[in-house]
Amino acid sequence: MNRTPVDSSALRSVGYDAALLVLELEFVHGGVYTYDAVPGRVHRELMAAESLGRYFVRRIRGRYAYRRLG
């Protein structure tokens, strides 16, 4: 999956597969994680958020099944 670099102190890049509803996040401090069944709205809101890290904590972490890729 292609990821887009982002300006964030928490995230290095963000990718999204709209067909599979999979969100892929690369964190600044290491690790790439995929999150399943994430609606497109959540991806759009994340990318538009003033603080991507804060949005992740409030709207993604603990709400979607995930797995670490690397």
Sequence and secondary structure as in RCSB ss.txt:
>XXXX:A:sequence
MNRTPVDSSALRSVGYDAALLVLELEFVHGGVYTYDAVPGRVHRELMAAESLGRYFVRRIRGRYAYRRLG
>XXXX:A:secstr
   EE   SSEEEEEEETTTTEEEEEETTS EEEESS  HHHHHHHHH S HHHHIIIIITTTS EEE  
